């Protein structure tokens, strides 16, 4: 299995990468440009798109939910795995959270995603 791991320097990332590689999962890392400019956002999208096309992962993984990743994965028909480590995560209110390609894991039982998106 091949995972594209979208990083932004969360303290959780190194241990999760170690666990994935410990299970013989091939992990390619891509680092988010956090400069906050429109150009950096466009660069992040292009880097993810390029990495998907060249690496051909089975899934994309990130700590916390990124609507941009969800949308790109939906376009490519890839599974997007997001593990929430923060609460609240305001990005969970984005409509892209409803894509069938998402697998979102929340650590806090007070974050009831289904109530927020209107599903049972």
OpenMM code with the backbone's topology and positions (N, CA, C; nanometers):
from openmm import Vec3, app, unit

residues = "UNK UNK UNK UNK UNK UNK UNK UNK UNK UNK UNK UNK UNK UNK UNK UNK UNK UNK UNK UNK UNK UNK UNK UNK UNK UNK UNK UNK UNK UNK UNK UNK UNK UNK UNK UNK UNK UNK UNK UNK UNK UNK UNK UNK UNK UNK UNK UNK UNK UNK UNK UNK UNK UNK UNK UNK UNK UNK UNK UNK UNK UNK UNK UNK UNK UNK UNK UNK UNK UNK UNK UNK UNK UNK UNK UNK UNK UNK UNK UNK UNK UNK UNK UNK UNK UNK UNK UNK UNK UNK UNK UNK UNK UNK UNK UNK UNK UNK UNK UNK UNK UNK UNK UNK UNK UNK UNK UNK UNK UNK UNK UNK UNK UNK UNK UNK UNK UNK UNK UNK".split()
positions = [
    Vec3(0.0843, -0.1179, 0.0000),
    Vec3(0.0000, 0.0000, 0.0000),
    Vec3(0.0886, 0.1239, 0.0000),
    Vec3(0.0415, 0.2271, -0.0711),
    Vec3(0.1143, 0.3530, -0.0806),
    Vec3(0.0270, 0.4672, -0.0285),
    Vec3(0.0819, 0.5442, 0.0652),
    Vec3(0.0120, 0.6562, 0.1271),
    Vec3(0.0888, 0.7854, 0.0984),
    Vec3(0.0165, 0.8852, 0.0491),
    Vec3(0.0725, 1.0194, 0.0381),
    Vec3(0.0353, 1.0915, 0.1669),
    Vec3(0.1338, 1.1298, 0.2446),
    Vec3(0.1130, 1.1904, 0.3764),
    Vec3(0.1338, 1.3408, 0.3645),
    Vec3(0.0258, 1.4171, 0.3803),
    Vec3(0.0301, 1.5631, 0.3728),
    Vec3(0.0648, 1.6157, 0.5114),
    Vec3(0.1797, 1.6814, 0.5214),
    Vec3(0.2301, 1.7263, 0.6509),
    Vec3(0.2232, 1.8773, 0.6668),
    Vec3(0.2091, 1.9194, 0.7920),
    Vec3(0.2165, 2.0619, 0.8237),
    Vec3(0.2912, 2.0847, 0.9555),
    Vec3(0.3702, 1.9880, 0.9956),
    Vec3(0.4524, 1.9929, 1.1177),
    Vec3(0.3731, 1.9727, 1.2457),
    Vec3(0.2709, 1.8905, 1.2424),
    Vec3(0.2011, 1.8515, 1.3643),
    Vec3(0.2938, 1.7609, 1.4451),
    Vec3(0.2860, 1.7706, 1.5764),
    Vec3(0.3712, 1.6857, 1.6602),
    Vec3(0.3331, 1.5380, 1.6489),
    Vec3(0.2150, 1.5095, 1.5961),
    Vec3(0.1677, 1.3710, 1.5807),
    Vec3(0.2272, 1.3004, 1.4588),
    Vec3(0.2730, 1.3767, 1.3622),
    Vec3(0.3124, 1.3188, 1.2340),
    Vec3(0.4250, 1.2154, 1.2415),
    Vec3(0.5362, 1.2435, 1.3096),
    Vec3(0.6460, 1.1455, 1.3078),
    Vec3(0.6070, 1.0079, 1.3606),
    Vec3(0.5283, 1.0018, 1.4674),
    Vec3(0.4919, 0.8711, 1.5228),
    Vec3(0.3935, 0.7968, 1.4322),
    Vec3(0.3063, 0.8693, 1.3656),
    Vec3(0.2133, 0.8039, 1.2728),
    Vec3(0.2886, 0.7523, 1.1508),
    Vec3(0.3819, 0.8303, 1.0998),
    Vec3(0.4642, 0.7848, 0.9866),
    Vec3(0.5425, 0.6603, 1.0265),
    Vec3(0.5993, 0.6604, 1.1467),
    Vec3(0.6740, 0.5432, 1.1949),
    Vec3(0.5830, 0.4207, 1.2040),
    Vec3(0.4612, 0.4399, 1.2530),
    Vec3(0.3674, 0.3272, 1.2634),
    Vec3(0.3304, 0.2744, 1.1252),
    Vec3(0.3031, 0.3638, 1.0319),
    Vec3(0.2669, 0.3206, 0.8967),
    Vec3(0.3814, 0.2438, 0.8309),
    Vec3(0.5009, 0.2972, 0.8392),
    Vec3(0.6151, 0.2280, 0.7780),
    Vec3(0.6455, 0.0978, 0.8513),
    Vec3(0.6152, 0.0922, 0.9809),
    Vec3(0.6318, -0.0309, 1.0564),
    Vec3(0.5408, -0.1427, 1.0075),
    Vec3(0.4309, -0.1044, 0.9455),
    Vec3(0.3382, -0.2012, 0.8855),
    Vec3(0.3681, -0.2230, 0.7368),
    Vec3(0.4882, -0.1845, 0.6953),
    Vec3(0.5337, -0.1992, 0.5563),
    Vec3(0.4489, -0.1205, 0.4572),
    Vec3(0.3956, -0.0090, 0.5013),
    Vec3(0.3232, 0.0815, 0.4129),
    Vec3(0.4239, 0.1823, 0.3596),
    Vec3(0.4243, 0.1992, 0.2283),
    Vec3(0.5129, 0.2945, 0.1626),
    Vec3(0.4547, 0.4345, 0.1814),
    Vec3(0.5295, 0.5220, 0.2461),
    Vec3(0.4812, 0.6566, 0.2765),
    Vec3(0.5658, 0.7599, 0.2039),
    Vec3(0.4997, 0.8448, 0.1249),
    Vec3(0.5672, 0.9600, 0.0661),
    Vec3(0.5113, 1.0832, 0.1341),
    Vec3(0.6000, 1.1705, 0.1780),
    Vec3(0.5586, 1.2895, 0.2508),
    Vec3(0.5591, 1.4113, 0.1591),
    Vec3(0.4627, 1.4983, 0.1826),
    Vec3(0.4587, 1.6272, 0.1147),
    Vec3(0.4295, 1.7313, 0.2219),
    Vec3(0.5091, 1.8383, 0.2245),
    Vec3(0.4979, 1.9394, 0.3295),
    Vec3(0.4156, 2.0588, 0.2813),
    Vec3(0.3221, 2.1005, 0.3632),
    Vec3(0.2384, 2.2160, 0.3330),
    Vec3(0.3210, 2.3440, 0.3377),
    Vec3(0.2971, 2.4327, 0.2421),
    Vec3(0.3531, 2.5680, 0.2458),
    Vec3(0.2568, 2.6511, 0.3288),
    Vec3(0.3014, 2.6950, 0.4462),
    Vec3(0.2115, 2.7650, 0.5386),
    Vec3(0.2320, 2.9167, 0.5375),
    Vec3(0.2796, 2.9715, 0.4271),
    Vec3(0.3037, 3.1153, 0.4251),
    Vec3(0.1746, 3.1965, 0.4202),
    Vec3(0.0636, 3.1315, 0.3849),
    Vec3(-0.0658, 3.1972, 0.3920),
    Vec3(-0.1013, 3.2866, 0.2747),
    Vec3(-0.0247, 3.2837, 0.1689),
    Vec3(-0.0556, 3.3657, 0.0525),
    Vec3(-0.1403, 3.2870, -0.0470),
    Vec3(-0.2016, 3.3592, -0.1389),
    Vec3(-0.2783, 3.2933, -0.2452),
    Vec3(-0.1854, 3.2052, -0.3281),
    Vec3(-0.0635, 3.2529, -0.3506),
    Vec3(0.0340, 3.1754, -0.4271),
    Vec3(0.0707, 3.0462, -0.3547),
    Vec3(0.0825, 3.0517, -0.2215),
    Vec3(0.1168, 2.9301, -0.1471),
    Vec3(0.0014, 2.8300, -0.1525),
    Vec3(-0.1212, 2.8783, -0.1482),
    Vec3(-0.2373, 2.7888, -0.1593),
    Vec3(-0.2383, 2.7212, -0.2954),
    Vec3(-0.2135, 2.7973, -0.4009),
    Vec3(-0.2071, 2.7407, -0.5354),
    Vec3(-0.0916, 2.6411, -0.5458),
    Vec3(0.0195, 2.6741, -0.4837),
    Vec3(0.1366, 2.5852, -0.4834),
    Vec3(0.1045, 2.4544, -0.4125),
    Vec3(0.0347, 2.4613, -0.2991),
    Vec3(-0.0034, 2.3402, -0.2260),
    Vec3(-0.0909, 2.2505, -0.3117),
    Vec3(-0.1881, 2.3094, -0.3793),
    Vec3(-0.2770, 2.2322, -0.4664),
    Vec3(-0.1962, 2.1653, -0.5773),
    Vec3(-0.1084, 2.2410, -0.6394),
    Vec3(-0.0294, 2.1872, -0.7501),
    Vec3(0.0664, 2.0777, -0.7021),
    Vec3(0.1264, 2.0964, -0.5851),
    Vec3(0.2180, 1.9934, -0.5332),
    Vec3(0.1439, 1.8648, -0.5011),
    Vec3(0.0247, 1.8753, -0.4449),
    Vec3(-0.0541, 1.7559, -0.4140),
    Vec3(-0.0946, 1.6868, -0.5434),
    Vec3(-0.1455, 1.7634, -0.6383),
    Vec3(-0.1862, 1.7072, -0.7666),
    Vec3(-0.0690, 1.6369, -0.8356),
    Vec3(0.0448, 1.7020, -0.8379),
    Vec3(0.1633, 1.6453, -0.9009),
    Vec3(0.2097, 1.5184, -0.8295),
    Vec3(0.2069, 1.5206, -0.6966),
    Vec3(0.2483, 1.4030, -0.6191),
    Vec3(0.1540, 1.2857, -0.6435),
    Vec3(0.0256, 1.3131, -0.6534),
    Vec3(-0.0719, 1.2068, -0.6811),
    Vec3(-0.0450, 1.1462, -0.8178),
    Vec3(-0.0215, 1.2309, -0.9158),
    Vec3(-0.0004, 1.1805, -1.0513),
    Vec3(0.1317, 1.1042, -1.0668),
    Vec3(0.2351, 1.1459, -0.9957),
    Vec3(0.3636, 1.0773, -1.0101),
    Vec3(0.3778, 0.9567, -0.9167),
    Vec3(0.3308, 0.9680, -0.7949),
    Vec3(0.3464, 0.8628, -0.6945),
    Vec3(0.2362, 0.7567, -0.7034),
    Vec3(0.1180, 0.7970, -0.7492),
    Vec3(0.0020, 0.7083, -0.7629),
    Vec3(-0.0296, 0.6348, -0.6316),
    Vec3(-0.0611, 0.7127, -0.5258),
    Vec3(-0.0902, 0.6503, -0.3958),
    Vec3(-0.2250, 0.5800, -0.3947),
    Vec3(-0.2409, 0.4921, -0.2978),
    Vec3(-0.3701, 0.4274, -0.2756),
    Vec3(-0.4626, 0.5178, -0.1935),
    Vec3(-0.4023, 0.6086, -0.1159),
    Vec3(-0.4792, 0.6997, -0.0313),
    Vec3(-0.3921, 0.8192, 0.0057),
    Vec3(-0.4584, 0.9249, 0.0489),
    Vec3(-0.3910, 1.0440, 0.1009),
    Vec3(-0.4300, 1.0553, 0.2477),
    Vec3(-0.3327, 1.0888, 0.3326),
    Vec3(-0.3544, 1.0958, 0.4769),
    Vec3(-0.3103, 1.2323, 0.5281),
    Vec3(-0.3828, 1.2847, 0.6265),
    Vec3(-0.3384, 1.4066, 0.6955),
    Vec3(-0.3875, 1.4049, 0.8396),
    Vec3(-0.3141, 1.4770, 0.9213),
    Vec3(-0.3614, 1.5075, 1.0555),
    Vec3(-0.4557, 1.6272, 1.0385),
    Vec3(-0.5748, 1.6155, 1.0907),
    Vec3(-0.6828, 1.7122, 1.0744),
    Vec3(-0.7343, 1.7121, 0.9304),
    Vec3(-0.8490, 1.7699, 0.9117),
    Vec3(-0.9184, 1.7671, 0.7828),
    Vec3(-0.8849, 1.8911, 0.7025),
    Vec3(-0.8460, 1.8708, 0.5779),
    Vec3(-0.8167, 1.9794, 0.4854),
    Vec3(-0.9148, 1.9700, 0.3681),
    Vec3(-1.0094, 2.0636, 0.3558),
    Vec3(-1.1036, 2.0593, 0.2438),
    Vec3(-1.0344, 2.0500, 0.1078),
    Vec3(-0.9240, 2.1173, 0.0917),
    Vec3(-0.8503, 2.1131, -0.0337),
    Vec3(-0.8086, 1.9702, -0.0678),
    Vec3(-0.7595, 1.8955, 0.0299),
    Vec3(-0.7205, 1.7560, 0.0064),
    Vec3(-0.8424, 1.6707, -0.0249),
    Vec3(-0.9505, 1.6956, 0.0459),
    Vec3(-1.0733, 1.6211, 0.0223),
    Vec3(-1.1214, 1.6401, -0.1211),
    Vec3(-1.1183, 1.7641, -0.1674),
    Vec3(-1.1646, 1.7947, -0.3028),
    Vec3(-1.0748, 1.7319, -0.4089),
    Vec3(-0.9438, 1.7394, -0.3900),
    Vec3(-0.8504, 1.6796, -0.4861),
    Vec3(-0.8680, 1.5279, -0.4895),
    Vec3(-0.8772, 1.4667, -0.3728),
    Vec3(-0.8958, 1.3209, -0.3671),
    Vec3(-1.0267, 1.2799, -0.4325),
    Vec3(-1.1298, 1.3584, -0.4126),
    Vec3(-1.2596, 1.3288, -0.4751),
    Vec3(-1.2474, 1.3319, -0.6276),
    Vec3(-1.1768, 1.4299, -0.6794),
    Vec3(-1.1564, 1.4411, -0.8241),
    Vec3(-1.0827, 1.3186, -0.8771),
    Vec3(-0.9798, 1.2722, -0.8036),
    Vec3(-0.8996, 1.1581, -0.8472),
    Vec3(-0.9587, 1.0225, -0.8071),
    Vec3(-1.0668, 1.0255, -0.7305),
    Vec3(-1.1272, 0.9000, -0.6858),
    Vec3(-1.0427, 0.8274, -0.5829),
    Vec3(-0.9650, 0.9031, -0.5059),
    Vec3(-0.8772, 0.8463, -0.4027),
    Vec3(-0.9416, 0.8572, -0.2650),
    Vec3(-0.9117, 0.7619, -0.1806),
    Vec3(-0.9536, 0.7702, -0.0409),
    Vec3(-0.8703, 0.8781, 0.0288),
    Vec3(-0.9380, 0.9634, 0.1034),
    Vec3(-0.8716, 1.0657, 0.1847),
    Vec3(-0.8976, 1.0315, 0.3308),
    Vec3(-0.7906, 1.0079, 0.4049),
    Vec3(-0.7990, 0.9722, 0.5463),
    Vec3(-0.7517, 1.0927, 0.6276),
    Vec3(-0.8392, 1.1420, 0.7139),
    Vec3(-0.8045, 1.2552, 0.7996),
    Vec3(-0.8275, 1.2146, 0.9445),
    Vec3(-0.7243, 1.2295, 1.0247),
    Vec3(-0.7361, 1.1996, 1.1672),
    Vec3(-0.7360, 1.3313, 1.2429),
    Vec3(-0.8475, 1.3636, 1.3038),
    Vec3(-0.8587, 1.4875, 1.3797),
    Vec3(-0.7861, 1.4734, 1.5126),
    Vec3(-0.7016, 1.5702, 1.5406),
    Vec3(-0.6379, 1.5742, 1.6720),
    Vec3(-0.6710, 1.7041, 1.7449),
    Vec3(-0.7438, 1.7914, 1.6779),
    Vec3(-0.7876, 1.9170, 1.7372),
    Vec3(-0.9400, 1.9172, 1.7432),
    Vec3(-0.9939, 1.9906, 1.8357),
    Vec3(-1.1375, 2.0051, 1.8425),
    Vec3(-1.1671, 2.1408, 1.9059),
    Vec3(-1.2451, 2.2232, 1.8452),
    Vec3(-1.3150, 2.1960, 1.7197),
    Vec3(-1.2225, 2.2163, 1.5994),
    Vec3(-1.2576, 2.1506, 1.4910),
    Vec3(-1.1897, 2.1689, 1.3636),
    Vec3(-1.2925, 2.2344, 1.2722),
    Vec3(-1.2788, 2.3624, 1.2509),
    Vec3(-1.3792, 2.4375, 1.1756),
    Vec3(-1.3904, 2.3903, 1.0309),
    Vec3(-1.2841, 2.3332, 0.9768),
    Vec3(-1.2866, 2.2830, 0.8394),
    Vec3(-1.3886, 2.1704, 0.8214),
    Vec3(-1.4304, 2.1073, 0.9310),
    Vec3(-1.5303, 2.0011, 0.9216),
    Vec3(-1.6682, 2.0533, 0.8819),
    Vec3(-1.6843, 2.1847, 0.8792),
    Vec3(-1.8107, 2.2434, 0.8355),
    Vec3(-1.8138, 2.2685, 0.6848),
    Vec3(-1.7034, 2.2394, 0.6160),
    Vec3(-1.6980, 2.2537, 0.4710),
    Vec3(-1.7815, 2.1430, 0.4060),
    Vec3(-1.8474, 2.1741, 0.2970),
    Vec3(-1.9333, 2.0768, 0.2293),
    Vec3(-1.8557, 1.9551, 0.1787),
    Vec3(-1.7261, 1.9702, 0.1564),
    Vec3(-1.6460, 1.8581, 0.1064),
    Vec3(-1.6373, 1.7435, 0.2070),
    Vec3(-1.6749, 1.7682, 0.3316),
    Vec3(-1.6717, 1.6629, 0.4329),
    Vec3(-1.7669, 1.5485, 0.3960),
    Vec3(-1.8620, 1.5757, 0.3092),
    Vec3(-1.9625, 1.4767, 0.2720),
    Vec3(-1.9180, 1.3819, 0.1607),
    Vec3(-1.8025, 1.4043, 0.1008),
    Vec3(-1.7588, 1.3172, -0.0089),
    Vec3(-1.7434, 1.1732, 0.0379),
    Vec3(-1.7879, 1.0808, -0.0467),
    Vec3(-1.7792, 0.9380, -0.0145),
    Vec3(-1.6346, 0.8881, -0.0116),
    Vec3(-1.5422, 0.9648, -0.0628),
    Vec3(-1.4014, 0.9244, -0.0628),
    Vec3(-1.3323, 0.9570, 0.0698),
    Vec3(-1.3993, 1.0280, 0.1588),
    Vec3(-1.3406, 1.0649, 0.2879),
    Vec3(-1.3536, 0.9536, 0.3909),
    Vec3(-1.2514, 0.9427, 0.4744),
    Vec3(-1.2546, 0.8607, 0.5955),
    Vec3(-1.2016, 0.9525, 0.7053),
    Vec3(-1.2910, 1.0069, 0.7853),
    Vec3(-1.2536, 1.1067, 0.8856),
    Vec3(-1.2681, 1.0458, 1.0239),
    Vec3(-1.1612, 1.0550, 1.1019),
    Vec3(-1.1595, 0.9995, 1.2364),
    Vec3(-1.1448, 1.1131, 1.3369),
    Vec3(-1.2410, 1.1218, 1.4295),
    Vec3(-1.2415, 1.2271, 1.5301),
    Vec3(-1.2029, 1.1688, 1.6647),
    Vec3(-1.1183, 1.2393, 1.7367),
    Vec3(-1.0732, 1.1870, 1.8649),
    Vec3(-1.1658, 1.2240, 1.9791),
    Vec3(-1.2527, 1.3204, 1.9624),
    Vec3(-1.3335, 1.3739, 2.0714),
    Vec3(-1.4802, 1.3389, 2.0497),
    Vec3(-1.5391, 1.2652, 2.1430),
    Vec3(-1.6781, 1.2247, 2.1233),
    Vec3(-1.7753, 1.3420, 2.1293),
    Vec3(-1.7315, 1.4579, 2.1708),
    Vec3(-1.8168, 1.5763, 2.1706),
    Vec3(-1.8282, 1.6358, 2.0307),
    Vec3(-1.7408, 1.5971, 1.9390),
    Vec3(-1.7473, 1.6426, 1.7995),
    Vec3(-1.8361, 1.5454, 1.7256),
    Vec3(-1.9618, 1.5755, 1.7176),
    Vec3(-2.0556, 1.4851, 1.6515),
    Vec3(-2.0773, 1.5331, 1.5093),
    Vec3(-1.9924, 1.4820, 1.4204),
    Vec3(-1.9926, 1.5235, 1.2804),
    Vec3(-2.1284, 1.5017, 1.2160),
    Vec3(-2.1941, 1.3889, 1.2447),
    Vec3(-2.3201, 1.3588, 1.1787),
    Vec3(-2.4266, 1.4636, 1.2101),
    Vec3(-2.4240, 1.5217, 1.3275),
    Vec3(-2.5205, 1.6274, 1.3625),
    Vec3(-2.4939, 1.7542, 1.2800),
    Vec3(-2.3660, 1.7773, 1.2500),
    Vec3(-2.3291, 1.8987, 1.1796),
    Vec3(-2.3599, 1.8926, 1.0310),
    Vec3(-2.3627, 1.7745, 0.9727),
    Vec3(-2.3866, 1.7654, 0.8289),
    Vec3(-2.5253, 1.7106, 0.7975),
    Vec3(-2.6044, 1.6827, 0.9003),
    Vec3(-2.7420, 1.6452, 0.8788),
    Vec3(-2.7648, 1.4988, 0.8407),
    Vec3(-2.6718, 1.4108, 0.8752),
    Vec3(-2.6923, 1.2694, 0.8484),
    Vec3(-2.7244, 1.1984, 0.9783),
    Vec3(-2.7922, 1.0835, 0.9700),
    Vec3(-2.8279, 1.0114, 1.0923),
    Vec3(-2.7074, 0.9528, 1.1622),
] * unit.nanometer
topology = app.Topology()
chain = topology.addChain("A")
for resn in residues:
    res = topology.addResidue(resn, chain)
    for name in ("N", "CA", "C"):
        topology.addAtom(name, app.Element.getBySymbol(name[0]), res)
